[in-house]
């Protein structure tokens, strides 16, 4: 089932056609599915390459952004990140841009791949600190680099309030929506961030964090790359166990106001995900619900 109303169909035959038309040197390599997210479908190409194909024309903008900025950011970061090796252009069989990246071997961050969650949280904080220190190189919060998660919570209030209503209708009493909305309003009542804009990955959830030998090795999927306030960057730590979250907070030395705003961003992403994908992507809805339950548990402990 398509996740978006304007989704462009893609399969291995079409990907092979793209390669034959534009990358004949790789067209004979083995090709196999390598997962799919809300924005892109991926195929592993041979041993060393990954084909990223956008689901919609809007999502294709993120690929162009990665093609421009990842080669500039990669040498400045402490962990490997994907680097585009081919910027694909539309053909009649597939009318959108697409990309080939280097393949980074590793496992997703999860209970059976992490040996020390506190160490993992500290390592993630170190990556985030370095990313946020990178010079903007002339980039600004405009165009493709102006994603909502780096902006103001207040600008999202009307939309997120509707998502809370949707969650009441869909999830109902299985989720404490009122408590989540109180946490959201508490963040809205705070002053906005005082610091300047920084580079943001935008989506540092466990599926975008690769592990080797039990530790953080690489960070992937920069489709949410943007310039903005750092609060939303911290929101995905509610996808991690409490030990990792606490270690991250300690290593980042975050104040309570920043943490409260980050938590509100975690709530926003969770309720909007449930609202948008309720009928189309059950696994993603479950991920959003788990994040929101972690937020509620954590708020009760602080």
C-alpha positions in Angstrom: 0.0 0.0 0.0 1.4 3.5 -0.9 2.2 5.7 2.1 1.5 9.0 0.2 -1.3 9.9 -2.2 1.2 11.1 -4.9 3.6 8.2 -4.5 5.5 7.1 -7.7 5.7 3.3 -8.0 9.2 1.7 -7.9 10.5 -1.8 -8.2 13.7 -3.6 -9.0 13.0 -3.6 -12.7 12.7 0.2 -12.7 15.9 0.6 -10.6 17.7 -1.6 -13.0 16.5 0.6 -15.9 17.8 3.6 -14.1 21.2 2.0 -13.7 21.4 0.8 -17.3 20.5 4.3 -18.6 22.9 6.3 -16.4 25.3 4.0 -14.6 26.2 1.2 -17.0 29.4 0.4 -15.0 27.1 -0.8 -12.2 24.1 -2.2 -14.1 25.3 -5.8 -13.9 25.9 -5.8 -10.1 23.5 -7.7 -7.8 20.5 -5.7 -6.7 18.4 -6.4 -3.6 15.9 -4.5 -1.4 17.5 -2.8 1.5 14.5 -1.3 3.3 12.1 1.5 2.9 11.3 4.6 5.0 8.6 7.2 4.8 10.6 9.2 2.2 12.7 6.7 0.2 13.0 3.1 -1.0 16.5 1.6 -0.9 18.3 -1.1 -2.8 21.7 -2.5 -2.1 23.8 -2.5 -5.2 26.7 -5.0 -5.2 28.8 -4.9 -2.0 29.6 -1.2 -1.8 26.7 0.8 -3.0 23.1 1.9 -2.1 20.5 3.2 -4.4 18.1 5.7 -2.8 14.8 6.3 -4.7 12.3 8.9 -3.5 8.7 8.0 -3.0 7.3 11.4 -4.2 8.4 14.5 -6.0 8.5 16.4 -2.7 10.8 13.8 -1.1 13.1 14.1 -4.1 14.1 17.5 -2.9 15.8 15.9 0.1 18.0 13.8 -2.2 19.2 16.9 -4.0 20.0 18.4 -0.7 22.0 15.4 0.4 23.9 15.4 -3.0 24.9 19.0 -2.4 25.8 19.0 1.3 26.9 15.6 2.5 30.2 15.7 0.6 31.0 18.9 2.4 29.9 17.7 5.9 31.5 14.2 5.8 35.1 15.3 6.3 34.1 17.5 9.3 32.2 14.8 11.3 33.5 12.3 13.8 31.6 9.3 12.4 31.0 8.0 8.8 28.0 9.4 7.0 26.7 8.5 3.5 28.3 10.2 0.6 26.6 10.4 -2.9 28.6 8.9 -5.7 26.0 9.5 -8.4 23.2 12.1 -8.8 20.6 10.4 -10.9 18.2 12.2 -13.2 14.7 11.4 -14.3 14.0 9.0 -17.2 10.6 8.1 -18.7 10.4 5.0 -16.5 10.9 7.0 -13.3 10.3 10.8 -13.5 12.2 11.9 -10.3 15.8 12.4 -9.3 17.5 9.6 -7.4 20.9 8.8 -5.9 23.6 6.2 -5.5 25.5 6.4 -2.1 28.3 4.5 -0.7 27.2 1.5 1.4 28.0 1.7 5.1 27.9 -1.7 6.8 26.4 -1.9 10.3 23.3 -2.9 12.3 20.5 -0.7 13.5 20.7 0.5 17.1 18.5 -1.9 19.2 18.6 -4.1 22.3 20.5 -6.9 20.6 23.2 -4.7 19.0 24.1 -2.3 21.8 26.3 -3.5 24.6 26.3 -0.3 26.6 23.4 2.1 26.3 24.9 4.8 28.5 28.0 4.8 26.4 25.9 4.9 23.2 24.0 7.9 24.5 27.3 9.7 25.2 28.6 8.8 21.8 25.5 10.1 20.1 25.8 13.4 22.1 29.4 13.7 20.9 28.3 13.4 17.3 25.5 15.9 17.7 27.9 18.4 19.4 30.3 18.1 16.5 27.6 18.5 13.9 26.2 21.6 15.6 29.7 23.1 15.6 30.2 22.8 11.9 30.3 26.1 10.1 27.2 26.8 8.1 29.3 27.4 5.0 26.9 30.0 3.8 23.8 27.9 4.3 20.8 29.4 6.0 17.3 28.4 7.1 15.7 28.8 3.7 14.4 26.6 0.9 15.2 22.9 1.3 17.2 23.6 4.5 14.1 25.1 6.3 12.5 22.0 7.8 9.8 22.5 10.4 11.7 20.7 13.2 14.3 23.4 13.4 11.8 26.2 13.8 9.3 27.4 16.4 7.0 25.1 18.3 4.3 27.8 18.2 4.3 27.8 14.4 3.2 24.1 14.6 0.6 24.5 17.3 -2.5 24.5 15.1 -1.4 21.5 13.1 -0.3 19.5 16.1 -3.5 20.3 18.0 -5.4 18.7 15.1 -3.1 15.6 15.4 -3.9 15.4 19.1 -7.6 15.3 18.1 -6.9 12.6 15.5 -5.1 10.5 18.2 -8.2 10.8 20.5 -10.2 9.3 17.6 -7.9 6.6 16.5 -5.9 5.5 19.6 -8.5 6.6 22.1 -8.0 5.7 25.7 -5.0 3.5 24.9 -2.9 6.6 24.9 -2.9 9.4 27.5 -3.4 12.2 24.9 -4.5 14.8 27.5 -1.2 14.3 29.4 0.8 14.6 26.2 -1.0 17.8 25.3 -0.3 19.3 28.7 3.4 18.6 28.1 3.1 20.2 24.7 1.5 23.3 26.2 4.1 23.6 28.9 6.8 23.9 26.2 4.7 26.5 24.3 4.6 28.6 27.4 8.4 28.8 27.5 10.5 31.4 25.7 12.0 30.3 22.4 15.6 29.1 22.0 18.2 31.8 22.8 21.0 30.4 20.6 21.7 30.7 16.9 21.0 28.3 14.1 23.1 25.2 13.5 23.2 22.2 11.2 20.6 19.6 12.1 20.4 16.0 11.1 16.7 16.2 11.9 15.9 12.5 12.4 18.4 10.7 14.7 16.2 7.8 15.5 17.6 4.3 16.0 17.1 3.1 12.4 19.4 5.9 11.3 22.2 5.0 13.8 24.4 2.2 12.7 26.3 0.0 15.2 29.4 -2.0 15.0 30.9 -4.1 17.9 28.1 -2.8 20.2 28.9 0.9 19.7 27.8 3.8 17.5 29.6 3.6 14.2 27.9 5.7 11.6 24.9 8.0 11.1 22.8 7.7 8.0 19.7 9.2 6.2 20.2 12.9 6.1 16.9 13.5 4.3 15.9 15.8 7.2 19.1 17.8 7.0 18.3 21.4 7.8 19.5 24.6 9.5 17.7 25.7 12.6 17.5 25.7 16.4 18.9 22.6 18.0 16.0 21.7 20.3 14.3 19.3 17.9 17.6 17.4 17.3 17.3 16.1 20.8 13.8 14.8 20.4 14.7 11.3 19.2 16.4 10.3 22.4 12.9 9.2 23.6 13.3 6.4 21.1 16.2 5.1 23.2 16.3 3.4 26.6 16.4 5.6 29.7 20.1 4.9 30.3 21.0 6.3 26.9 18.7 9.3 27.3 20.2 10.2 30.6 23.7 9.9 29.4 22.9 12.0 26.4 21.4 14.7 28.5 24.4 14.7 30.9 26.9 14.8 28.0 25.1 17.6 26.2 24.6 19.5 29.5 21.1 20.6 28.5 19.1 22.9 30.6 15.5 22.1 31.7 13.9 24.5 29.2 15.8 23.0 26.2 14.8 19.5 27.4 11.2 20.6 27.7 11.2 21.9 24.2 12.9 18.8 22.9 10.3 16.6 24.6 7.6 18.7 22.9 9.2 18.0 19.5 9.2 14.3 20.4 5.5 14.6 21.1 4.9 16.5 17.9 6.6 13.9 15.7 4.8 11.1 17.5 1.2 12.4 17.3 1.7 13.6 13.7 3.1 10.2 12.7 0.0 8.5 14.2 -2.3 10.9 12.5 -0.8 10.7 9.1 0.2 7.0 8.9 -2.7 5.4 10.9 -4.2 3.6 7.9 -1.0 3.0 5.9 2.0 2.2 8.0 1.2 0.2 11.2 4.9 -0.4 12.0 5.6 3.4 12.0 2.5 4.1 14.1 3.8 1.5 16.7 7.1 3.3 16.7 5.4 6.6 17.3 3.3 5.2 20.1 6.4 3.7 21.8 8.0 7.1 21.7 5.0 8.8 23.3 4.8 6.2 26.0 8.5 6.8 26.8 7.8 10.5 27.0 5.0 9.9 29.5 7.0 7.5 31.6 10.0 9.9 31.6 7.8 12.9 32.5 6.5 11.0 35.5 10.0 10.3 36.8 11.3 13.8 36.6 
